[in-house]
Amino acid sequence: MLWNKEKSIIDKIKAYLDQVDRCRNRFRVSIEKLVLEPGNEENQAIVEEVHRSESKADDLRRTIELQLYERALIPESRGDVLGLLETMDAIPGMFQSLCYQLLLEKITFPEQFRERFLHLVDVNVKSYDLVREAVLGLFYSKDVKAQTDLVDAAESDSDHMERDLIRDIFSSKLDKADKMLLKDIVVYTGDISDQAETVKDRLILAIVKRKI
Amino acid sequence: MYRLLSGIFMGWSLGSNDSANIFGTAVFSKKIRYRTAVILCAVFVIIGALLEGQGGMHTLSGLVDQTANSAFAATLAAALTVTLMSVLKLPVSTSQAMVGAIIGIGILRGEVNFSGLTKVLIAWVATPLGTIVATLILYPLVGALLRTMRLNIFNRDLILKWGLIIAGCYGAYALGANNVANVTGVYTHTGQLTVFQAAALGGTSIALGALTYSKNVMITVGKKLVRLDPYGAFIAVFSMALVVHTFAIVGVPVSTSQAIIGSVLGIGILKGVQTIKIRTLLMILFGWIGTPAIALMFAYLIYRSLLIYTIH
Protein backbone atom coordinates (compact mmCIF):
# COMPACT_ATOMS: atom_id res chain seq x y z
CA MET A 1 0.00 0.00 0.00
CA LEU A 2 2.83 2.37 0.89
CA TRP A 3 4.60 1.40 -2.28
CA ASN A 4 1.43 2.21 -4.28
CA LYS A 5 1.39 5.73 -2.88
CA GLU A 6 4.95 6.40 -3.99
CA LYS A 7 4.38 4.66 -7.31
CA SER A 8 1.36 6.85 -8.01
CA ILE A 9 3.52 9.97 -7.63
CA ILE A 10 6.26 8.55 -9.84
CA ASP A 11 3.61 7.76 -12.48
CA LYS A 12 2.34 11.35 -12.25
CA ILE A 13 5.86 12.75 -12.59
CA LYS A 14 6.33 10.56 -15.67
CA ALA A 15 2.99 11.82 -17.05
CA TYR A 16 4.08 15.41 -16.37
CA LEU A 17 7.36 14.92 -18.22
CA ASP A 18 5.49 13.28 -21.11
CA GLN A 19 3.25 16.35 -21.26
CA VAL A 20 6.30 18.64 -21.30
CA ASP A 21 7.56 16.46 -24.16
CA ARG A 22 4.36 17.12 -26.09
CA CYS A 23 4.88 20.82 -25.45
CA ARG A 24 8.48 20.46 -26.67
CA ASN A 25 7.38 18.73 -29.88
CA ARG A 26 4.78 21.39 -30.63
CA PHE A 27 7.30 24.11 -29.84
CA ARG A 28 9.76 22.65 -32.34
CA VAL A 29 7.12 22.51 -35.09
CA SER A 30 5.88 26.04 -34.25
CA ILE A 31 9.34 27.60 -34.20
CA GLU A 32 10.14 26.18 -37.62
CA LYS A 33 6.88 27.55 -39.02
CA LEU A 34 7.42 30.93 -37.36
CA VAL A 35 10.96 31.24 -38.71
CA LEU A 36 10.43 29.81 -42.19
CA GLU A 37 6.89 31.11 -42.82
CA PRO A 38 6.64 34.22 -40.63
CA GLY A 39 3.42 35.59 -42.13
CA ASN A 40 1.49 32.31 -42.28
CA GLU A 41 -2.01 32.64 -40.83
CA GLU A 42 -1.88 29.14 -39.38
CA ASN A 43 0.94 30.16 -37.06
CA GLN A 44 -1.47 31.58 -34.46
CA ALA A 45 -3.20 28.20 -34.16
CA ILE A 46 -0.02 26.18 -33.75
CA VAL A 47 1.32 28.58 -31.12
CA GLU A 48 -1.98 28.16 -29.26
CA GLU A 49 -1.28 24.42 -29.23
CA VAL A 50 2.06 25.07 -27.54
CA HIS A 51 0.21 27.20 -25.00
CA ARG A 52 -2.39 24.49 -24.33
CA SER A 53 0.21 21.78 -23.81
CA GLU A 54 2.15 24.11 -21.49
CA SER A 55 -1.01 24.75 -19.44
CA LYS A 56 -1.69 21.03 -19.15
CA ALA A 57 1.86 20.46 -17.93
CA ASP A 58 1.32 23.22 -15.36
CA ASP A 59 -1.89 21.56 -14.12
CA LEU A 60 -0.13 18.22 -13.76
CA ARG A 61 2.70 19.82 -11.83
CA ARG A 62 0.23 21.39 -9.40
CA THR A 63 -1.44 18.02 -8.84
CA ILE A 64 1.93 16.47 -8.04
CA GLU A 65 2.79 19.31 -5.68
CA LEU A 66 -0.47 18.87 -3.79
CA GLN A 67 -0.01 15.13 -3.53
CA LEU A 68 3.54 15.60 -2.30
CA TYR A 69 2.42 18.05 0.36
CA GLU A 70 -0.51 15.91 1.41
CA ARG A 71 1.00 12.52 1.86
CA ALA A 72 4.36 11.62 0.45
CA LEU A 73 8.04 11.95 1.19
CA ILE A 74 9.86 13.34 4.17
CA PRO A 75 10.07 17.17 4.10
CA GLU A 76 13.69 17.30 2.98
CA SER A 77 13.06 15.11 -0.06
CA ARG A 78 9.75 16.83 -0.72
CA GLY A 79 11.58 20.15 -0.98
CA ASP A 80 14.10 18.65 -3.39
CA VAL A 81 11.47 17.08 -5.65
CA LEU A 82 9.27 20.19 -5.64
CA GLY A 83 12.26 22.43 -6.37
CA LEU A 84 13.31 20.17 -9.20
CA LEU A 85 9.84 20.14 -10.78
CA GLU A 86 9.43 23.90 -10.45
CA THR A 87 12.81 24.56 -12.03
CA MET A 88 11.97 22.09 -14.77
CA ASP A 89 8.58 23.72 -15.30
CA ALA A 90 10.24 26.97 -16.36
CA ILE A 91 11.33 25.24 -19.60
CA PRO A 92 7.88 24.67 -21.18
CA GLY A 93 7.12 28.24 -20.09
CA MET A 94 10.13 29.36 -22.13
CA PHE A 95 9.01 27.29 -25.13
CA GLN A 96 5.69 29.09 -25.01
CA SER A 97 7.15 32.58 -24.48
CA LEU A 98 9.58 32.22 -27.36
CA CYS A 99 6.76 31.26 -29.75
CA TYR A 100 4.60 34.18 -28.61
CA GLN A 101 7.52 36.56 -28.90
CA LEU A 102 8.12 35.60 -32.53
CA LEU A 103 4.39 35.64 -33.30
CA LEU A 104 3.29 38.83 -31.52
CA GLU A 105 6.36 40.92 -32.35
CA LYS A 106 6.07 39.71 -35.96
CA ILE A 107 9.79 38.95 -36.05
CA THR A 108 11.14 37.86 -39.39
CA PHE A 109 14.49 36.13 -39.43
CA PRO A 110 16.56 37.13 -42.48
CA GLU A 111 17.30 34.16 -44.76
CA GLN A 112 21.01 34.06 -43.92
CA PHE A 113 20.35 33.44 -40.19
CA ARG A 114 17.37 31.08 -40.35
CA GLU A 115 19.25 27.79 -40.55
CA ARG A 116 21.70 28.75 -37.81
CA PHE A 117 18.91 29.95 -35.56
CA LEU A 118 17.00 26.68 -36.01
CA HIS A 119 20.21 24.82 -35.22
CA LEU A 120 20.51 26.86 -32.03
CA VAL A 121 16.91 25.91 -31.20
CA ASP A 122 17.76 22.23 -31.74
CA VAL A 123 20.75 22.37 -29.42
CA ASN A 124 18.59 23.97 -26.73
CA VAL A 125 15.80 21.45 -27.24
CA LYS A 126 18.44 18.73 -26.94
CA SER A 127 19.59 20.16 -23.61
CA TYR A 128 15.99 19.85 -22.41
CA ASP A 129 15.81 16.24 -23.69
CA LEU A 130 18.99 15.37 -21.81
CA VAL A 131 17.97 16.93 -18.53
CA ARG A 132 14.54 15.35 -18.79
CA GLU A 133 16.14 11.89 -18.98
CA ALA A 134 18.41 12.75 -16.06
CA VAL A 135 15.47 13.90 -13.90
CA LEU A 136 13.57 10.74 -14.74
CA GLY A 137 16.63 8.75 -13.68
CA LEU A 138 16.25 10.08 -10.13
CA PHE A 139 12.84 8.43 -9.90
CA TYR A 140 13.78 5.23 -11.70
CA SER A 141 17.08 4.52 -9.88
CA LYS A 142 19.28 5.15 -12.90
CA ASP A 143 22.83 6.48 -12.94
CA VAL A 144 22.47 10.02 -14.28
CA LYS A 145 26.10 11.17 -14.22
CA ALA A 146 26.73 10.66 -17.95
CA GLN A 147 23.45 12.38 -18.76
CA THR A 148 24.25 15.44 -16.65
CA ASP A 149 27.68 15.78 -18.32
CA LEU A 150 25.93 15.92 -21.69
CA VAL A 151 23.64 18.72 -20.41
CA ASP A 152 26.77 20.75 -19.65
CA ALA A 153 28.16 20.06 -23.10
CA ALA A 154 24.90 21.11 -24.81
CA GLU A 155 24.77 24.31 -22.78
CA SER A 156 28.33 25.11 -23.76
CA ASP A 157 27.55 24.47 -27.47
CA SER A 158 24.55 26.72 -27.20
CA ASP A 159 26.64 29.52 -25.67
CA HIS A 160 29.12 29.40 -28.54
CA MET A 161 26.42 29.37 -31.20
CA GLU A 162 24.56 32.16 -29.46
CA ARG A 163 27.64 34.42 -29.38
CA ASP A 164 28.55 33.70 -33.02
CA LEU A 165 25.02 34.38 -34.14
CA ILE A 166 24.77 37.66 -32.24
CA ARG A 167 28.15 38.78 -33.59
CA ASP A 168 27.02 38.04 -37.16
CA ILE A 169 23.64 39.68 -36.67
CA PHE A 170 25.34 42.89 -35.55
CA SER A 171 27.85 42.67 -38.40
CA SER A 172 25.04 42.48 -40.93
CA LYS A 173 23.40 45.43 -42.67
CA LEU A 174 20.12 45.04 -40.82
CA ASP A 175 18.33 47.91 -39.18
CA LYS A 176 19.51 48.50 -35.59
CA ALA A 177 16.05 47.88 -34.17
CA ASP A 178 15.82 44.58 -36.04
CA LYS A 179 19.26 43.62 -34.76
CA MET A 180 18.10 44.24 -31.20
CA LEU A 181 14.94 42.19 -31.70
CA LEU A 182 16.85 39.28 -33.22
CA LYS A 183 19.46 39.43 -30.48
CA ASP A 184 16.73 39.20 -27.81
CA ILE A 185 15.29 36.14 -29.51
CA VAL A 186 18.70 34.48 -29.75
CA VAL A 187 19.52 35.23 -26.11
CA TYR A 188 16.12 33.98 -24.96
CA THR A 189 16.59 30.76 -26.95
CA GLY A 190 19.95 30.23 -25.28
CA ASP A 191 18.26 30.69 -21.90
CA ILE A 192 16.57 27.31 -22.40
CA SER A 193 19.86 25.44 -22.07
CA ASP A 194 20.84 27.70 -19.14
CA GLN A 195 17.62 26.64 -17.44
CA ALA A 196 18.32 22.98 -18.27
CA GLU A 197 21.68 23.45 -16.58
CA THR A 198 19.97 24.92 -13.49
CA VAL A 199 17.73 21.84 -13.35
CA LYS A 200 20.81 19.64 -13.68
CA ASP A 201 22.53 21.51 -10.81
CA ARG A 202 19.53 20.93 -8.54
CA LEU A 203 19.45 17.30 -9.55
CA ILE A 204 23.11 16.79 -8.72
CA LEU A 205 22.62 18.51 -5.38
CA ALA A 206 19.70 16.19 -4.58
CA ILE A 207 21.85 13.17 -5.46
CA VAL A 208 24.92 14.32 -3.54
CA LYS A 209 22.79 15.01 -0.43
CA ARG A 210 21.71 11.39 -0.48
CA LYS A 211 25.09 9.89 -1.11
CA ILE A 212 26.03 7.45 1.63
CA MET B 1 3.93 1.97 49.92
CA TYR B 2 4.39 5.77 49.70
CA ARG B 3 8.09 5.02 49.22
CA LEU B 4 7.28 3.61 45.79
CA LEU B 5 6.18 7.09 44.73
CA SER B 6 9.82 8.14 44.44
CA GLY B 7 10.32 5.20 42.04
CA ILE B 8 7.40 6.31 39.92
CA PHE B 9 8.80 9.85 39.99
CA MET B 10 12.18 8.50 38.95
CA GLY B 11 10.62 6.53 36.08
CA TRP B 12 8.71 9.59 34.94
CA SER B 13 11.84 11.77 34.97
CA LEU B 14 13.80 9.08 33.11
CA GLY B 15 11.12 8.79 30.43
CA SER B 16 10.94 12.55 30.05
CA ASN B 17 14.72 12.82 29.65
CA ASP B 18 15.76 9.72 27.70
CA SER B 19 13.03 9.48 25.03
CA ALA B 20 14.88 12.32 23.34
CA ASN B 21 17.87 10.08 22.64
CA ILE B 22 15.66 7.59 20.89
CA PHE B 23 13.29 9.64 18.78
CA GLY B 24 14.79 13.17 18.97
CA THR B 25 16.53 13.06 15.59
CA ALA B 26 13.58 11.37 13.86
CA VAL B 27 11.03 13.83 15.27
CA PHE B 28 12.99 16.93 14.43
CA SER B 29 13.91 15.77 10.96
CA LYS B 30 10.12 15.37 10.62
CA LYS B 31 10.19 11.73 9.73
CA ILE B 32 7.81 10.91 12.51
CA ARG B 33 5.32 13.00 14.48
CA TYR B 34 6.14 13.80 18.09
CA ARG B 35 2.89 12.21 19.27
CA THR B 36 3.48 8.97 17.36
CA ALA B 37 7.08 8.89 18.60
CA VAL B 38 6.20 9.17 22.28
CA ILE B 39 3.42 6.58 22.01
CA LEU B 40 5.77 4.09 20.30
CA CYS B 41 8.43 4.92 22.84
CA ALA B 42 6.05 4.28 25.75
CA VAL B 43 4.84 0.95 24.37
CA PHE B 44 8.32 -0.42 23.64
CA VAL B 45 9.80 0.82 26.90
CA ILE B 46 7.19 -1.23 28.79
CA ILE B 47 7.81 -4.32 26.62
CA GLY B 48 11.60 -4.01 27.10
CA ALA B 49 11.25 -3.54 30.85
CA LEU B 50 8.99 -6.59 31.21
CA LEU B 51 10.96 -8.93 28.97
CA GLU B 52 14.56 -8.08 29.78
CA GLY B 53 14.56 -5.60 32.63
CA GLN B 54 15.69 -7.95 35.38
CA GLY B 55 19.44 -8.04 34.64
CA GLY B 56 20.42 -4.53 35.77
CA MET B 57 18.36 -4.72 38.93
CA HIS B 58 20.81 -7.13 40.53
CA THR B 59 23.81 -4.94 39.65
CA LEU B 60 22.36 -1.76 41.12
CA SER B 61 20.99 -3.30 44.27
CA GLY B 62 24.42 -4.87 44.77
CA LEU B 63 26.19 -1.53 45.10
CA VAL B 64 24.89 -0.82 48.59
CA ASP B 65 22.63 -2.87 50.83
CA GLN B 66 19.33 -1.08 50.65
CA THR B 67 16.70 -0.48 53.27
CA ALA B 68 13.24 0.82 52.43
CA ASN B 69 14.30 4.33 53.47
CA SER B 70 17.60 4.30 51.58
CA ALA B 71 15.86 3.02 48.46
CA PHE B 72 13.32 5.81 48.80
CA ALA B 73 16.02 8.43 49.33
CA ALA B 74 18.22 7.22 46.46
CA THR B 75 15.37 7.10 43.99
CA LEU B 76 13.97 10.46 45.04
CA ALA B 77 17.41 12.09 44.81
CA ALA B 78 18.06 10.65 41.35
CA ALA B 79 14.59 11.63 40.17
CA LEU B 80 15.01 15.19 41.42
CA THR B 81 18.38 15.44 39.67
CA VAL B 82 17.11 14.14 36.34
CA THR B 83 14.01 16.35 36.51
CA LEU B 84 16.23 19.34 37.20
CA MET B 85 18.29 18.46 34.12
CA SER B 86 15.13 18.00 32.03
CA VAL B 87 13.99 21.47 33.07
CA LEU B 88 17.41 22.70 31.94
CA LYS B 89 16.72 20.75 28.71
CA LEU B 90 19.86 18.63 29.09
CA PRO B 91 19.94 14.95 28.16
CA VAL B 92 21.69 13.27 31.11
CA SER B 93 22.38 9.81 32.37
CA THR B 94 19.79 8.48 34.78
CA SER B 95 22.19 5.64 35.53
CA GLN B 96 24.75 8.19 36.71
CA ALA B 97 22.12 9.95 38.77
CA MET B 98 21.07 6.69 40.40
CA VAL B 99 24.60 5.51 41.04
CA GLY B 100 25.53 8.98 42.38
CA ALA B 101 22.56 8.80 44.74
CA ILE B 102 23.34 5.26 45.90
CA ILE B 103 26.96 6.21 46.57
CA GLY B 104 25.76 9.29 48.50
CA ILE B 105 23.84 6.99 50.78
CA GLY B 106 26.72 4.53 50.90
CA ILE B 107 29.08 7.28 52.05
CA LEU B 108 26.68 8.29 54.79
CA ARG B 109 26.39 4.70 55.90
CA GLY B 110 30.08 3.98 55.33
CA GLU B 111 29.45 1.02 53.02
CA VAL B 112 29.98 1.11 49.27
CA ASN B 113 30.59 -2.03 47.20
CA PHE B 114 33.50 -0.81 45.10
CA SER B 115 33.73 -3.95 42.97
CA GLY B 116 30.14 -3.38 41.79
CA LEU B 117 30.94 0.27 41.27
CA THR B 118 33.91 -0.59 39.03
CA LYS B 119 31.58 -2.59 36.76
CA VAL B 120 29.30 0.43 36.47
CA LEU B 121 32.14 2.88 35.87
CA ILE B 122 33.66 0.70 33.14
CA ALA B 123 30.25 0.52 31.50
CA TRP B 124 29.99 4.31 31.45
CA VAL B 125 33.24 4.58 29.51
CA ALA B 126 32.41 1.56 27.38
CA THR B 127 29.00 2.92 26.36
CA PRO B 128 30.09 5.86 24.18
CA LEU B 129 33.11 3.85 22.99
CA GLY B 130 30.81 0.96 22.11
CA THR B 131 28.48 3.17 20.08
CA ILE B 132 31.42 4.82 18.30
CA VAL B 133 32.66 1.36 17.26
CA ALA B 134 29.14 0.18 16.34
CA THR B 135 28.64 3.29 14.20
CA LEU B 136 32.03 2.90 12.50
CA ILE B 137 31.07 -0.65 11.53
CA LEU B 138 27.37 -0.17 10.74
CA TYR B 139 27.58 3.07 8.75
CA PRO B 140 29.64 1.72 5.83
CA LEU B 141 28.13 -1.77 6.08
CA VAL B 142 24.46 -0.74 5.87
CA GLY B 143 25.45 1.95 3.34
CA ALA B 144 26.97 -0.67 1.04
CA LEU B 145 23.81 -2.75 1.36
CA LEU B 146 21.60 0.22 0.47
CA ARG B 147 23.78 1.05 -2.52
CA THR B 148 23.41 -2.44 -3.95
CA MET B 149 19.62 -2.01 -3.74
CA ARG B 150 19.75 0.95 -6.22
CA LEU B 151 16.87 2.82 -4.62
CA ASN B 152 15.08 5.77 -6.13
CA ILE B 153 14.43 8.87 -4.02
CA PHE B 154 10.98 7.64 -2.88
CA ASN B 155 12.05 4.14 -1.89
CA ARG B 156 15.11 5.50 -0.15
CA ASP B 157 12.93 7.84 1.88
CA LEU B 158 10.54 5.09 2.74
CA ILE B 159 13.27 2.71 3.86
CA LEU B 160 14.98 5.36 5.98
CA LYS B 161 11.72 6.50 7.52
CA TRP B 162 10.80 2.96 8.55
CA GLY B 163 14.41 2.29 9.52
CA LEU B 164 14.27 5.22 11.91
CA ILE B 165 10.95 4.11 13.36
CA ILE B 166 12.13 0.52 13.83
CA ALA B 167 15.49 1.66 15.27
CA GLY B 168 13.55 4.01 17.58
CA CYS B 169 11.28 1.19 18.76
CA TYR B 170 14.33 -1.00 19.33
CA GLY B 171 15.95 1.89 21.19
CA ALA B 172 12.86 2.27 23.38
CA TYR B 173 12.89 -1.48 24.02
CA ALA B 174 16.59 -1.31 24.97
CA LEU B 175 15.88 1.71 27.19
CA GLY B 176 13.14 -0.17 29.02
CA ALA B 177 15.25 -3.31 29.33
CA ASN B 178 18.34 -1.46 30.50
CA ASN B 179 17.12 1.48 32.51
CA VAL B 180 14.16 0.07 34.40
CA ALA B 181 16.73 -1.10 36.93
CA ASN B 182 17.49 2.54 37.72
CA VAL B 183 13.85 3.19 38.46
CA THR B 184 12.64 0.34 40.59
CA GLY B 185 15.67 -1.93 40.89
CA VAL B 186 16.34 -0.84 44.46
CA TYR B 187 12.89 -1.96 45.60
CA THR B 188 13.55 -5.55 44.62
CA HIS B 189 16.48 -5.65 47.02
CA THR B 190 14.39 -4.29 49.87
CA GLY B 191 11.69 -6.84 49.10
CA GLN B 192 9.06 -4.18 48.48
CA LEU B 193 8.53 -5.41 44.92
CA THR B 194 9.09 -8.61 43.02
CA VAL B 195 11.29 -8.33 39.93
CA PHE B 196 8.23 -8.52 37.66
CA GLN B 197 6.34 -5.89 39.67
CA ALA B 198 9.40 -3.65 39.60
CA ALA B 199 9.73 -4.06 35.83
CA ALA B 200 6.03 -3.35 35.27
CA LEU B 201 5.90 -0.31 37.56
CA GLY B 202 9.22 1.04 36.29
CA GLY B 203 8.34 0.50 32.64
CA THR B 204 4.96 2.18 33.03
CA SER B 205 6.37 5.18 34.81
CA ILE B 206 9.11 5.62 32.17
CA ALA B 207 6.39 5.44 29.54
CA LEU B 208 4.44 8.13 31.41
CA GLY B 209 7.44 10.44 31.39
CA ALA B 210 7.91 9.91 27.66
CA LEU B 211 4.24 10.68 27.03
CA THR B 212 3.97 13.79 29.17
CA TYR B 213 7.24 15.73 29.42
CA SER B 214 9.75 14.65 26.81
CA LYS B 215 9.58 17.51 24.34
CA ASN B 216 12.12 19.85 25.97
CA VAL B 217 15.06 17.48 25.92
CA MET B 218 13.98 16.19 22.52
CA ILE B 219 14.41 19.72 21.20
CA THR B 220 17.97 19.79 22.58
CA VAL B 221 18.92 16.45 21.03
CA GLY B 222 17.02 16.77 17.77
CA LYS B 223 17.37 20.43 17.01
CA LYS B 224 20.24 21.94 18.94
CA LEU B 225 22.75 19.12 19.24
CA VAL B 226 22.74 16.88 16.24
CA ARG B 227 22.93 17.78 12.55
CA LEU B 228 22.46 14.44 10.89
CA ASP B 229 21.00 13.42 7.57
CA PRO B 230 18.26 10.72 7.75
CA TYR B 231 20.74 7.91 7.11
CA GLY B 232 23.12 9.19 9.78
CA ALA B 233 20.22 9.52 12.24
CA PHE B 234 19.14 5.94 11.53
CA ILE B 235 22.63 4.54 12.11
CA ALA B 236 23.08 6.68 15.25
CA VAL B 237 19.85 5.45 16.84
CA PHE B 238 20.39 1.86 15.76
CA SER B 239 23.95 1.77 17.16
CA MET B 240 22.69 3.28 20.40
CA ALA B 241 19.93 0.68 20.68
CA LEU B 242 22.33 -2.16 19.94
CA VAL B 243 24.84 -1.10 22.59
CA VAL B 244 22.25 -0.28 25.28
CA HIS B 245 20.50 -3.60 24.63
CA THR B 246 23.82 -5.44 24.90
CA PHE B 247 24.40 -3.85 28.31
CA ALA B 248 20.87 -4.82 29.32
CA ILE B 249 21.71 -8.44 28.54
CA VAL B 250 24.96 -8.15 30.54
CA GLY B 251 22.96 -6.54 33.33
CA VAL B 252 24.56 -3.11 33.57
CA PRO B 253 22.37 0.00 33.48
CA VAL B 254 23.96 2.52 31.09
CA SER B 255 23.05 5.88 29.66
CA THR B 256 21.24 6.28 26.36
CA SER B 257 22.45 9.90 26.41
CA GLN B 258 26.09 8.80 26.44
CA ALA B 259 25.30 6.15 23.87
CA ILE B 260 23.75 8.56 21.36
CA ILE B 261 26.60 11.06 21.76
CA GLY B 262 29.01 8.21 20.98
CA SER B 263 27.01 7.39 17.85
CA VAL B 264 27.05 10.97 16.66
CA LEU B 265 30.79 11.23 17.31
CA GLY B 266 31.26 8.03 15.30
CA ILE B 267 29.45 9.55 12.35
CA GLY B 268 31.53 12.71 12.77
CA ILE B 269 34.71 10.60 12.54
CA LEU B 270 33.45 8.90 9.37
CA LYS B 271 32.12 11.90 7.54
CA GLY B 272 34.78 14.32 8.70
CA VAL B 273 32.16 16.99 9.22
CA GLN B 274 30.85 18.79 12.23
CA THR B 275 27.78 16.83 13.18
CA ILE B 276 27.63 18.12 16.72
CA LYS B 277 27.16 21.68 17.86
CA ILE B 278 30.08 22.10 20.24
CA ARG B 279 28.37 24.61 22.55
CA THR B 280 25.45 22.29 23.15
CA LEU B 281 27.84 19.36 23.59
CA LEU B 282 29.75 21.22 26.29
CA MET B 283 26.49 21.93 28.10
CA ILE B 284 25.68 18.23 27.95
CA LEU B 285 29.13 17.25 29.21
CA PHE B 286 28.64 19.64 32.09
CA GLY B 287 25.33 17.87 32.74
CA TRP B 288 27.11 14.52 32.80
CA ILE B 289 29.64 15.61 35.40
CA GLY B 290 27.04 17.48 37.37
CA THR B 291 24.46 14.70 37.37
CA PRO B 292 26.13 12.12 39.67
CA ALA B 293 27.51 14.91 41.86
CA ILE B 294 24.13 16.60 42.32
CA ALA B 295 22.38 13.24 42.84
CA LEU B 296 24.98 12.25 45.42
CA MET B 297 24.40 15.51 47.28
CA PHE B 298 20.60 15.22 47.10
CA ALA B 299 20.69 11.59 48.30
CA TYR B 300 23.01 12.47 51.15
CA LEU B 301 20.71 15.27 52.30
CA ILE B 302 17.46 13.33 51.86
CA TYR B 303 18.74 10.21 53.58
CA ARG B 304 20.27 12.24 56.39
CA SER B 305 16.94 14.02 56.94
CA LEU B 306 15.17 10.67 56.96
CA LEU B 307 17.57 9.39 59.58
CA ILE B 308 17.10 12.48 61.70
CA TYR B 309 13.28 12.50 61.47
CA THR B 310 13.25 8.73 61.42
CA ILE B 311 10.19 7.16 59.94
CA HIS B 312 11.48 3.63 60.50
Chai-1 contact restraints between the chains, C-beta under 6 A:
chainA,res_idxA,chainB,res_idxB,connection_type,confidence,min_distance_angstrom,max_distance_angstrom,comment,restraint_id
A,E6,B,F154,contact,1.0,0.0,6.0,A-B,restraint_1
A,L73,B,D157,contact,1.0,0.0,6.0,A-B,restraint_2
A,I74,B,K31,contact,1.0,0.0,6.0,A-B,restraint_3
A,I74,B,D157,contact,1.0,0.0,6.0,A-B,restraint_4
A,P75,B,K30,contact,1.0,0.0,6.0,A-B,restraint_5
A,S77,B,I153,contact,1.0,0.0,6.0,A-B,restraint_6
A,S77,B,D157,contact,1.0,0.0,6.0,A-B,restraint_7
A,L138,B,I153,contact,1.0,0.0,6.0,A-B,restraint_8
A,F139,B,N152,contact,1.0,0.0,6.0,A-B,restraint_9
A,S141,B,R150,contact,1.0,0.0,6.0,A-B,restraint_10
A,S141,B,N152,contact,1.0,0.0,6.0,A-B,restraint_11
A,I212,B,G143,contact,1.0,0.0,6.0,A-B,restraint_12
A,I212,B,Y231,contact,1.0,0.0,6.0,A-B,restraint_13
